[in-house]
Amino acid sequence: DTLMSHPLFQGINFEGLPEQTPPKPTSLVDKSMIRKDSPAEDESLTLNESDFQKQEWTSTWSRFLEPGEKVEFCGLVIKKAGLFSNKRRLLILTSTPRLIYIDKEKMVMKGEIPWSDSLEPLQKNQKEFIVKTPNRTYYLEDIEGDSTVWVENILNAKQALSNS
């Protein structure tokens, strides 16, 4: 009773609560910028179009961007290196274009996939894709299981760059 009488809960009908429709969740993410993780993943991201929230989300990642650079696409991937090294990373495709990967827990940029005319994204299977560069091949797995989206976005960025 004391908890229910707290000013924070003023106006809430606790007796009718089970019959009420819950409110839609909100978040700091613009759906055109990032795909949502499944709710079972770390902090579940839901979608909201609020300008303030977009700005807050962008400022979180802006420290990893060059001046004037924008996020074109991003999402969580597993970066594979060797047999037993699977690192969970936030992969960001930028407008310049660049592919950078970030340790989301430590908020540290862990590396960049060097962009060149010969960069080649390939879909290995539904979940996994490869990014080939002249000196290295990067093996990545999309957390949501849709590697097609990554390959298409990287190809679109290559095409836009060649058209400019």
C-alpha positions as CSV (number, residue, x, y, z in Angstrom):
1,D,0.0,0.0,0.0
2,T,2.8,2.5,0.8
3,L,4.4,1.8,-2.5
4,M,1.2,2.3,-4.4
5,S,0.6,5.6,-2.6
6,H,3.9,7.1,-3.7
7,P,3.6,10.2,-5.9
8,L,5.3,8.4,-8.8
9,F,2.2,6.1,-9.1
10,Q,-0.4,8.9,-8.8
11,G,-3.3,8.3,-11.2
12,I,-2.6,4.6,-11.8
13,N,-5.6,2.3,-11.3
14,F,-3.9,-0.7,-9.8
15,E,-7.2,-2.7,-9.6
16,G,-7.8,-2.4,-13.3
17,L,-4.1,-2.9,-14.3
18,P,-4.4,-6.5,-15.5
19,E,-7.1,-5.5,-18.1
20,Q,-5.1,-2.5,-19.4
21,T,-3.1,-2.5,-22.7
22,P,0.6,-1.9,-21.9
23,P,2.2,1.2,-23.5
24,K,4.5,0.7,-26.6
25,P,8.2,0.7,-25.7
26,T,10.4,3.5,-26.8
27,S,14.2,3.8,-27.3
28,L,17.1,5.9,-28.5
29,V,17.2,4.4,-31.9
30,D,16.0,5.5,-35.3
31,K,14.9,2.4,-37.3
32,S,16.6,3.7,-40.4
33,M,19.9,3.7,-38.7
34,I,20.1,0.4,-36.8
35,R,18.3,-2.9,-36.8
36,K,16.9,-3.9,-33.5
37,D,18.4,-6.8,-31.6
38,S,16.1,-9.5,-30.5
39,P,14.8,-8.9,-27.0
40,A,16.8,-11.9,-25.7
41,E,20.1,-10.0,-26.6
42,D,21.7,-7.5,-24.2
43,E,19.8,-4.3,-23.8
44,S,16.8,-4.7,-26.0
45,L,16.4,-1.9,-28.5
46,T,13.0,-0.7,-29.6
47,L,12.2,1.9,-32.1
48,N,11.1,5.5,-31.8
49,E,11.3,8.4,-34.2
50,S,11.8,11.3,-31.7
51,D,14.4,13.8,-32.8
52,F,15.8,14.1,-29.3
53,Q,16.3,10.4,-29.0
54,K,17.9,10.2,-32.5
55,Q,20.3,12.9,-31.5
56,E,21.2,11.1,-28.2
57,W,21.8,7.8,-30.1
58,T,24.0,9.6,-32.7
59,S,26.0,11.3,-30.0
60,T,26.8,8.0,-28.4
61,W,28.5,6.8,-31.5
62,S,29.7,10.1,-33.0
63,R,33.1,9.9,-31.3
64,F,33.9,7.1,-33.7
65,L,32.9,9.1,-36.8
66,E,35.0,11.5,-38.9
67,P,33.7,15.1,-39.1
68,G,30.7,15.2,-41.4
69,E,30.4,11.4,-41.5
70,K,27.0,9.8,-40.9
71,V,26.0,6.2,-40.0
72,E,24.4,4.6,-43.1
73,F,23.8,1.2,-41.5
74,C,24.9,-0.7,-38.4
75,G,24.1,-3.7,-36.4
76,L,25.6,-6.4,-34.1
77,V,27.8,-9.0,-35.7
78,I,30.1,-11.7,-34.5
79,K,33.6,-11.1,-35.9
80,K,35.4,-14.4,-36.4
81,A,39.2,-14.7,-36.2
82,G,40.6,-18.2,-36.0
83,L,38.9,-21.3,-34.7
84,F,38.0,-20.1,-31.2
85,S,38.0,-16.3,-31.4
86,N,34.5,-15.0,-31.9
87,K,34.1,-11.4,-30.8
88,R,30.7,-9.6,-30.6
89,R,31.0,-6.2,-32.3
90,L,28.9,-3.3,-33.4
91,L,29.7,-3.0,-37.1
92,I,29.0,0.5,-38.6
93,L,28.9,1.4,-42.3
94,T,29.5,5.1,-42.7
95,S,28.7,7.6,-45.4
96,T,32.3,8.1,-46.5
97,P,32.2,4.9,-46.7
98,R,34.0,3.1,-44.0
99,L,33.4,-0.1,-42.1
100,I,34.4,0.2,-38.4
101,Y,33.8,-2.3,-35.6
102,I,33.3,-1.3,-32.0
103,D,33.4,-3.2,-28.7
104,K,30.0,-2.0,-27.5
105,E,30.7,-3.1,-23.9
106,K,34.0,-1.1,-23.5
107,M,33.0,1.6,-26.0
108,V,36.3,1.2,-27.9
109,M,36.8,1.1,-31.6
110,K,38.6,-2.2,-32.2
111,G,39.3,-1.7,-35.9
112,E,38.4,-0.8,-39.4
113,I,38.0,-2.8,-42.5
114,P,40.0,-0.9,-45.1
115,W,37.9,0.4,-47.9
116,S,39.1,0.1,-51.5
117,D,37.7,-0.5,-55.0
118,S,38.6,-4.1,-54.6
119,L,36.6,-4.6,-51.3
120,E,34.2,-7.4,-51.9
121,P,31.3,-8.5,-49.7
122,L,30.0,-12.0,-50.2
123,Q,27.2,-13.9,-48.6
124,K,28.4,-17.2,-47.2
125,N,25.0,-18.4,-46.0
126,Q,21.9,-16.9,-44.3
127,K,23.8,-15.7,-41.2
128,E,27.4,-15.4,-42.3
129,F,29.1,-13.0,-44.8
130,I,32.7,-12.3,-45.8
131,V,34.3,-9.0,-46.6
132,K,37.4,-9.5,-48.8
133,T,40.1,-6.8,-49.0
134,P,43.4,-7.0,-50.9
135,N,45.3,-8.0,-47.7
136,R,42.7,-9.8,-45.6
137,T,39.4,-11.6,-45.5
138,Y,37.0,-10.7,-42.6
139,Y,34.5,-13.4,-41.5
140,L,31.4,-12.0,-39.9
141,E,28.0,-13.4,-38.7
142,D,24.9,-11.2,-38.5
143,I,23.4,-11.5,-35.0
144,E,19.9,-11.3,-36.6
145,G,20.7,-14.0,-39.1
146,D,20.3,-11.9,-42.2
147,S,23.7,-11.4,-43.9
148,T,21.9,-10.4,-47.1
149,V,21.2,-6.9,-45.7
150,W,24.9,-6.4,-45.0
151,V,26.1,-7.5,-48.4
152,E,23.4,-5.2,-50.1
153,N,24.3,-2.2,-48.0
154,I,28.1,-2.6,-48.6
155,L,27.4,-3.0,-52.4
156,N,25.2,0.0,-52.4
157,A,27.9,2.1,-50.7
158,K,30.5,0.9,-53.3
159,Q,28.1,1.8,-56.1
160,A,27.3,5.3,-54.7
161,L,31.0,5.9,-54.3
162,S,31.8,4.9,-57.9
163,N,28.9,7.1,-59.2
164,S,30.2,10.2,-57.4
